[in-house]
């Protein structure tokens, strides 16, 4: 399970002095999640020393995206690469972020705003995931054969079947790549199976070791809830070894993938895969979303701040983008 060579990064064209990067995040009421996300800008500046970088959020945390865009504009930036700080293209990447960016561009015609693609399925992201799982297994007590080990990959969960299916693809590729006995997919909310139900199924399969891997960029309320579910399952099933793998975090391959998306946006080669986008095509089960307007739905929670032990906020958005307790961050 040694790490595979990292693919060569997509080249980043020489970034002009009047070009900046705006890293756009979802936002969280968990302070640690916000701090980890903001660290992305620091990592970018290490790699792109002469490039101006800001970060901001759709909801809860500050600064909001508009504040970051304003800061870049005030420092003389004329072209802004708007980078979704998100794994897959679901409602936020397809609707909410474009709405924010389009509105800002309309109000500031002197600026050029370029929208980059999400991280998506990428060999480097798989390498980062492999490294997190391999480290968790190698650090575990006892000797358990790979054939007696299974992994449970947990995605965030959305009402976008295309985004949910990407998590399943990650699971399959990790299963075959790592050589473990089996792999299952679960979601922290909105989609099924949820983590607690999936863990019950995993237990019935009879594996000696279950590795739970949150396919998340950073910590937050959801990741902590996933780990709590694992702890509960471990108490109920003391004969099975449960291992909590780290989330992706600032792994070097994650940063490399982000920088590739910046390079693609600058080079004009960055495009989203719209083949199964429910807003562009009539996808089974989502026919009512076809042709829906591209509008944001986070204005009522923009910049309201973080809470270390936030209660569930229980609000919902148009297009079926629901934020109940299952999707709080």
Secondary structure, 3 states (H helix, E strand, C coil): CCCCCCCCCCCCCCCCCCEEEEEEECCCCCHHHHHHHHHHHHHHHHHCCCCEEEEEECCCCCCEHHHHHHHHHHCCCCEEEEEECCCCCCHHHHHHHHHHHHHHHHHCCCCEEEECCCCCCCHHHHHHHHHHHHHHHHCCCCCCCHHHEEEEEEECCCCCHHHHHHHHHHHHHHHHHHCCCEEEEEECCCCCCEHHHHHHHHHHCCCCEEEEEECCCCCCHHHHHHHHHHHHHHHHCCCCEEEEECCCCCCHHHHHHHHHHHHHHHHCCCCCCCCCCCCCCCCCCCHHHCCCCCCCCCHHHCCCCCCCCCCCCCEECHHHCEECCCCCC
